Amino acid sequence: MNRQAFLCLTLFGMCACVGTSTGNPANGSKDAGGAADGGSEGTVNGGGFCDAQKTPLATLGSTTSLGFTAADVLALASGQHDAPLQWLSAAPETYGPESGVGQLHITVTAPAPKPRFVHLTQKSASGAAPTIDIGTPGCFDRIELDVHVHVTTDGGALDESFEATLSAQTSRLAQLHGSVPAAAVGGTFEISGNANKQAFVLDALTFEMSFTRFGSGGQLLASLSSSATQPDAGAGTSTGGVSTQINLARWPAGADCNLPGLGVSAASSVDKLSVKAGKELVAAAHALTLKWQAGASTGLTLAFTTSGDTACVTGLDDPSAAVPVTLSAPGTLHATTSDGRIDATWPVMLAVVADAQGALDHVALTRDTNTDPFVDASAFEQSYGIHGVDLAGYDKASAELMLTFAATGTTSGTLTVNGAVVPACATDKPLPVDAGTAGGSSSAGCAGYMLTPLEQATIASH
């Protein structure tokens, strides 16, 4: 897992759904460079910084130092799993025959499981100087077993079978990663074109899956490659061979969760956490004060509503508890202040965070932005609903918000308005691409936006 910082509580985005976004194998994948019966761990569970030692387990029920068994892991994944599947836009590639929302069916069996315990230790780098501890986290022991996976869709695009390694670091989450070479694809899926007239062909379909007692989720990716000579490029013109991987689909539909995050119904409970409890904690914060840095204080009123019917649960795969279990859901926040300077409705992300015992610890609310948070200075008031900020001399403006609602009833947070001067190089046209390269563009070196905090305020309970 890509162990990102737990919460990036700014208007630049939300990092609560921890994990890889695309293309990274699930922990324990035998196709991902995992070690054999000893040796170096590849791209899984700590990157290339772990040494692995695999020990066969006598039975699925054999006890391990992890406190759970291979039978427990298999129980999470075995059997049939049905879920709505969201086919994604993969521009410039086009594919078929399915699109939109379909129905996915996954069947996991273990005819020859060969369970094993994988003990991981952190590597050290050594040389002429004394041994240096690399200091990379993530070398967590796990249980592995071999499974057979069959995947179908109602529309016929998928009818795939493959062998995979099912693995788990905790008793709460099992994961697998498996690929089907193009020649072995059993469904009717095909890459049907490319808007840029590049002749990409399918190399493999890759499935990344997570299983919990709350449900299953995952994503489907396609590995594509092109020949060195493209059609319509002109006789004798070489564009260079290109390989790429694209996201084709995810499930359950409507849940935009980075693996190993899992999409669940927003109405469901995950152990002791629920979106409902998070909303109630926010609603209970009636008496709030916003104090501008200049010294003026004003009353702040908040009203939060959820949008959509799905949520993401993360943190189930971390045995160290460094990343707490979190249930996140999108919504809108209406904020007004008594002094009239703020009258805004912002898209936000609600993050309901557990304590060490799995009970509600706090709720975080952040402005949820999937696009550039900077707007033209002239449009700032209308876009953000914050008034009275002197933006003279600035090209762009944005805001950062941090709100924390503790289970004890206290609320705290900050609001910062930033002005940005856009250097001329950021608006220059890209430099021409050198002949014979594989494509793309380059630009002159540029320092990027130069930010200045213009207004800051603290938010607290009375």
N, C-alpha and C positions, 0 to 999 in steps of 0.2 A: 504494500500500500504506500502511496505517496503521502508521507506524513506532513501535511501542511499545518500551518498555524491554525489553532482551533477556530477562532472567529476573526475575520477581517472586518471589523465593525465600522465601515466607512461607506460613503456613497459610491465608492468605486466598485463595490460588489460585495458578495457574501461568500465566505469560504467555509460555511458550516458543514456542507456536504463534503466530507473529507474523502479523498480517494483519487484514482486516476480518471481522467476524462475520456480518453480514447486509447485503444491500442495496447495497453499494458496488461500482461497476463495476470490472472488471479494468482494469489500465493499458492505455491505447491504444484503448479502446472508442470507436468513432465515434458511438455513442449516448450517450456520457457527457460530452459537451461538449468533446471534443478540438478543437484548433485546425485550421483548414483549411490552406492553403498559406502559413501565417504568421499571427501573431496571438497571442491569449492562450489558454493552456491552461486548460481548465475544471476539472472535478473529478477529473482523472486525474493521476498522476505529479507529486506536489507540490502538489495542490490548485489554488487559483487563483494560485499564486505563481510559475508558470513561463510564459515565452514560448516558443512552438513555431514552428519553421521546417521545413516538409516539402519534401524534395527527391526527385523520382522517381528510381528506380533503373532502369538500362537493362534488366537481366535479373534473374532470381531469384539468379543466381550472382555478381552484382556485389559486389565487395569493399567493405567499410565500415570505418570507424575502430573499430568495436566488435570486430573480429576474427572475426566470423561473418557469414553471408549470409542473405538471405531464404529461400534454399533450405534452409538449416539449420533455420530457424524452422518452415518448412512441414513438414519431415521429422518434427518432433516431433508434429504434429497431424494430418497427412493420413492418410487411410484410415479403417478402422473400429476403434472402441474399444468393447469390451464390459465391463460391470462390474455387480456386484450393486448395486441401488438400494434405499436405505432410505427408505421413506415415513415422515414424521414426524407426530406429533400436532400439530395446528394449532388447538387449542381457543382460543376457543369455536367456531371454524368447523369444519364437517365437510365432507368432500369424498370423491369416489370417481371411478372404481369400484375403484381399486387401494389396497391398504394393506399394511403389513408390509414384507417384503423381496421385491423383484421383480428383473427383469433389464432393464438399460438398454443400448441400442445407439446409438452416435454415429458418424456418417460425416461427415468433413470433406473437401471438395474445393476446388480453386481454379481454376475455369474462366477467370477473368479476374483474376489476382492483383494487378496494378498495384502492385508493391512500391515502397516509399518509405522513405527514411531521415528520421527526425524528430530534429532537433537542438533541445535544450531549454536555455534559459538562465534564470537566476533573475531575477525581477523586482526592481526597486528602487522604493521609494516616494519621491517627491520633491515639494517644495512650495516655500514661501518659504525654509525652512531647507535646508541642504545635503542632498544625496541620502543616504538612509538605507538600508543593506542590510537587507532583511527577515530574512535569515538562515534561511530554511526549507530543509531538505534535501529531496532526492528529485527534483531536476530531472535525470533520467538520460536520455541519448539512447536511442533505440529504433528497431527495424525494424518496419514495419507492412506488411500485405498483406490484400487482400480475399478472403474465403472464403465458401463456401456450407456450411451445416450442416443435417443431417437427424438428428432424434432420434426414436427409437421405444422403446416398452416392450412386453414380451411380453403384458402384460395389456390392451393397447390404449388405456390412458389417454393416452399421448403418441404422436403421429404428426405431428411439427412440423418445418417447414422455415423457415429464415431466413438472411439475409445478415449477416455480421459482420466486424469487423476483428480479425485475429489479430496480436498484438504480442509483442515480446520485448525485454527489457533485457539479458538474458544468453543465452548459448547453451544454458542448462540448463532454461529454463522458458518456455513460450509460453502466452498467455492470450487468452481472448475473452469477450465479453459480448454477449448478444443477447436481444431481446424479441419475443414473438409477441402481437399484439393479440387480444383475445377473439374478435373476428369472424373471425380467420384460424386459430383453433385447429383442428387437424385430427384430434386424438384425441378420446376420449370423456370426458376429464377435465371435471369440473364441481364447483362449490361447491354442496353439497346442503343446507346449513342452518347455523344459528347458534344456540348454546345460549341466547343472550340475546335471541333473536327479533329481531335486527337484520337488515334486508334488504340484506346485502352482495351485490354482483355482481362478477364477474371483469372486470377491465380488461385485464390482460395476464399472460402467463407470461414469466418472465425466467430465462435460463440464464447461469450464471457457470462457466466451465470453465478448467482448468489442464491442461497437457500436458507431460510430461517423458519421458525415455527409461526411467524407472522405472515409468511408468503414467500414468493420467489420473484426475482427480478434479474435483468441483464440487458445485454446489448449484442447486436449482430453487426459485424464489420466485414468489409470486402477488401481484399488485397488485390490491387490492380497493377499492371505494368504495360508499358508501351514499347514498341520497337524503336530503333534509332532513327528510322526514316518514317515520317508521317505523311499521310495522303494530303494532297493539295499544298505541300510545302515547296513544291518546285523540284524539277529533276536534279538529282545529286545533292539535295539539301538535307543535311543531317541536323536534327534537333536534339539529339542525345536521348538515350533510353531513360525513361522515367518510371519510378515505382512509387505508389502511393497507397494509403489505406483510408477508407472512408467509412463513416457511420451510416449504416443502412436502416437500422430499426432499434427500438428499445421496448422493454416491457417492464411493468405494466404501462399501458398507454396513459399519457397525461402526467406521468411522473418523470421530471427532468432531474434525475439523481445520478451523480457520479459514482461509479462502482468503487468500493464495495457498498456504497449507500443503496438502500432498498426503498422502492416506492410502496407505500401503503395507503389505505383509505384515511382521509383526514378525520373521519369519524371513529377510527379505531384507537385502541390503547396499546402502547408498547410497554409491557410490564407496568410500571407505575406512572408512565408519562402519557399525556394526551394533549392534542391541540386544544380541546375544550378547556382543560385546566389552565393552559397558557393564556387563552383569551380571557378567562375569568380573572387571572392575576393582573393582566393589563387593565381590564375594566375597573378593577378595585382601586386603581391609582387615581383618585379623584383630585386631591389637593396637591398640585404640583406648582413649583415656581421656576421660572426661567429668568436667570440673571445675566444680563449683557455684561461684557467685560468692562464697559464704560461705567458700570455701577448701577444702572437702572434695573429694577426687578419688576416682573409682571407675572400674572397668573397664566398657566398653561393648561389647556384642555385637550385631551386625546380621545379619539374614538377609532377603534380597530375593528375591521371586518376581514374575514378570510375570503379568498377567491379561489375557485376550483375545488375539487373534491379529493385531491391527493396530497400526500406529505412524504418527506424523505426521512428515513431513520439511518443514522450513522453511528459509528463507535462500537458496533457489535463485534468487530473483528480484533479489537485491541486488548490483549490480555494484561497489558500493563496499566490499563485505565488512565493512561496519559491523555487520551482523547475520550471525554465523557460521552455516554450515549445521549444523542440529541435527536429530537423530532422537529423537523422544519417544515413550514408551510407558507406559501405566498399569501399576501393580502394587501389591504389598503389602510393607510393611517390618515385620518383627518386631524390636523393640528391647528389650533387657534390660540392666540395670546390676547390678553386683556388690553394691551396697548395697541392692538391692531396691526402690528408689524408682521405677524405671521397668520395667514389664512390659506392653508395648503392641504391638498390631498396627494399623498405620496404613495407609490407602490413600495411595499416593504416586505421583508422576510421575517417571519416569526420563528424563533429558535427556542424550543423548550428543552432545557438542559438538566440532566440528572445529576444527583450527587453520587458519592461512592456506594451508597446503598440502593441506588436506582430510583430514589424518590425525587420529586421536583426540587431543584436547587434554585434556579432562576430562569427568567425569560429574557432573551435579547431581541430587540427590534432594530432593524437597520433598513435604510432606504435601499430597495432592490433595483439595481440598474445593470442591465445586460449590454448596454451601449455606452458610448462615451458620455461621462457625466457632465462634461463641460458644454455649456451652451453659450451662444453669443451674449455678450454683456447686455445688449439691448433687450434680450428676451429673458433675462434672468428672473425678473419679478413675476412675469406671467408663468414661466416654467416651474419655478420653485415655490412661488407663493410667499416669498420673503421680501419685505419692503424696507426701504430706508437705508440701503447699503450704497455707499459712494463707490461706484465702479468707474469713475473717470480715469482714463489712462490705461484701462484694461480691455483686452480683446475678448476674453472668455471669463466665465465664472462658474463655480460649482459649490456644492455644500457637502459637508460630512456630518453624519449623525451617529451617535452612540447612545443607546438607551438600554438600561438593565433594570429589570423588575425582580427583586429578590423575593424568595418565598416568605421571608420574614415580614414583607410588606413595605420595605423601603425601595425607593426609586432613585436612580442616579443616571446622569448622562451628560453629553456635551453636543453642541452644535457649532460648526465652524463654516464660515463662508470664505472661499478662496477666490482671489482674482488671478488671472493668468495673462501674461504677455506672450503672444505667439511670435517667435522669431521668424524672420523672412524665409529661412531655410525650410521651415516646416510647411510652407505653402508652395515651395518650388516644385516644378515638374520633375518627375523621376528622370535620372540620366538614362540615355539609351543603353539597351542591352548589348553586350559584346557579341559579335557574330560567332556562331558555333556553340553558344551555351545552351543549356537545357531549358531556358526560359526564365521568366521573372523580371524584376527590375531593381535598380539600385538608386540611391539618392545620396547627396552630399552629406557629410557628417553634420549632425544637428543636435544642439543641446536640449531640444524639446521645450515644452512649456516651462516658463519661469513663474512659480507660484508664490503668492503672498497672502497670508491669512489676513483678512480684512475685518471680519467680525467674529467674535467668539462668545459663547454663552454656556453657562452650566445649568443643568436641570436637576432638581432635587425635590424630595417630598417636603411638605411643610413640617 
